[in-house]
Amino acid sequence: MKYLILLFLLISSIFANSSKEILLLHSYNSGLKWSDGITQGIKDIFEKYPQYELTIEYMDSKKIDSQEYFDSLLNLYEKKFINRKYEVIIAADNYAYEFVIKNHKKLFKDSSVVFCGVENFDKNFILKELENKVTGVVEYKDIKRNIELIKKIITDLNTLYIISDDSFSSLAIKEQILKESQEFKKDINIIYDNQIDINSILEKVNSLPFNSAVLFTSLYKDKNQKYITSNKLREFFNSSKYPVFALNKIHLGEGIVGGIMVSAQEQGTLAAKKTIEILNGKNVSEIAISIPTSKYYFDHKVLEKFHLNNSRVPLLSTIVNEPISFFEKNRKFIDSSFLLLPLLILLIIGLIVNIVKRIALEIQLVEQSKLDSVLLNNIKSIIYWKSNDDVLLGCNDALCKLLNMSKEQIIGKKIDEILPSLCSKMKNSDNFINELETTLIFNDKAMEVLIRRKKYLNKKNQEAGVVTIINDMTDIRKLENQRKKDEQFIIQRSKLSEIGEIMTSIAHQWKTPLIEISTIAQELLYKRSKKELSKEDSKEFVDEIMTQVQYMTKTIDDFRTFIKPSISKTTFDVKEAIDELLKVIEHNIKYNYIDVEVNFQENKKYEISGYPNEFKQAILSIINNSRDGILKKREEKNIEGKIIIDTFYKDNSICISIKDNGIGIEKENLEKIFEPFFTSKKNGDGFGLYMVKLIIEDKMSGIIKAQEQENGANILICIKKDR
């Protein structure tokens, strides 16, 4: 029960995780570098958690921030989110953060809140009922450290012009800017300006006194409430007479010198990590509000433009657009130079090792050459090799012995001078012959030979000549012929052992026509005693007798055809062969009260290449085994004998399955029954099925096997069909 509960909780947890939704509410618009940076930081984390669904909404408050607009947004979101339950609300920047806190109960109910990009964060702003539901990342812009950095880089700094605007987020840090810049008023002239006219700002900056600098905090709207595009800011940065420093990394690479900057992507990444902690079950109150440390960023091109000394840039700063150093530019050359000396040493060592190995290899080659010579000369087959222009390059002792010549007399001569009979055989074909069985004449003596030839290549992988091996096959051919005679003898012997069975069948077949002839003869005698027979009557009796005699003659002819061995392979029809066999043994099978069922697929040809009479003999031997199995089973149980012969196609073969309902074959004997001298019969000699295997597998290249069957025996024969 405990395990069932745990399983249920696990499944519930998985299901719950798969349905969790997160809302990212941006204060500003899509396409704004700051907003896009936060989004990217959040997406980078959530890509690892595909089970959570992230929805993104933009309030577009940089372009419009009236109370009437926010009221309209509230009405819109009430309708939009009415059927949505968000586990966590990520509020990006001050507008979204304050909107979520104020309208949490109405819009988001039990959702946790994670903020990021919030400036001038005041914990007291969080409603009491939300204290344990809110955490986040504070966007802290370090004004004091940035002014110190500017003073360090521009040692004779005269005036620092601080640019801001009167947007909600800018006003949030106005007091901080004024307070922290106040400390430097004794040393430098500080101008704070948040009433910027985009059309006159460049003129105002360029009219500043010598050795001035600009600290850019933010500028989204000018004093005329005109929205400032990124392109306008980029033009200003690049056209400024004095170096511009910034607090936000989004402006890096657009014409500013650098500064101690906050990163939008880092804000998003940290907020996403806190969100994942909440989704994984961590209590929001245990997740601290964090303030990431701003980092040093600089643009090398802009430093060079204003002739600012790079040595004053703090260590471990991130510098963009930095030129490739000599080392980096020539890394491959320098690396190669450093590697060259060890490589030379290794090369010398390699050469020494190579010389030692070469000497050892030469010794080994001499030894191998001696061994090859011994092996080559101990092979009884004739071996020689020649070049492409038919010059003999080498041979073994067997060729010297056959020709009664020394190697010195053979090597260097043309092949047609040494082996003219072989050359005449090879020149009969335009194509290269790899293997050939033929008869060659050597010293007026004929030899049955098997010739094998192979082209060999030189060190350039080009054809250089031919190696030839000649095997004397005379004795082997004699042995093969004798084996074939022995096999045929075994098959014929097995066939003769079946003759007694067939003679019984013939006796049954002859009984009926003999009775008919006897009856006709008696009728002839009877009619002649009554009246003198006419020529027509006598002819009628003779025709009837001849009909019966022809039937008996056909029976004998079928018998003679069966026992006569097939001389050569022919293409024959399996169906016709089986039908002819069954006619010969029909009466014997019926006499034993056995029903034979033959099944063929209609409109199919069953032609194979082989020896038709031997094939019939093999089928007869299997049928006789089936008959014996049925008769033996009848000794214990009264059964109706049944033999089923199914012929069908399987892959590219014709298969004959012969099943019976006799005593069957023991499982351990399924593979043994085809072995010579193996028998389970009382007076059996073990040659019947061995002969069948010889015929099917050796003579007709087929397959025969005994298959396991619950009731009776099942012999399967498969022979490739004739194409």
Beta strands, then each sheet from edge to edge (+ up, - down):
strand 1: 21-26
strand 2: 53-58
strand 3: 88-92
strand 4: 112-118
strand 5: 134-138
strand 6: 159-163
strand 7: 189-193
strand 8: 212-216
strand 9: 244-246
strand 10: 258-261
strand 11: 295-299
strand 12: 318-320
strand 13: 382-387
strand 14: 392-395
strand 15: 435-442
strand 16: 445-457
strand 17: 463-472
strand 18: 570-573
strand 19: 594-600
strand 20: 607-610
strand 21: 641-650
strand 22: 653-660
strand 23: 703-707
strand 24: 714-720
sheet 1: 2+ 1+ 3+ 4+ 5+
sheet 2: 7+ 6+ 8+ 9+
sheet 3: 10+ 11- 12-
sheet 4: 14+ 13- 17+ 16- 15+
sheet 5: 18+ 20-
sheet 6: 19+ 21+ 22- 24+ 23-
end
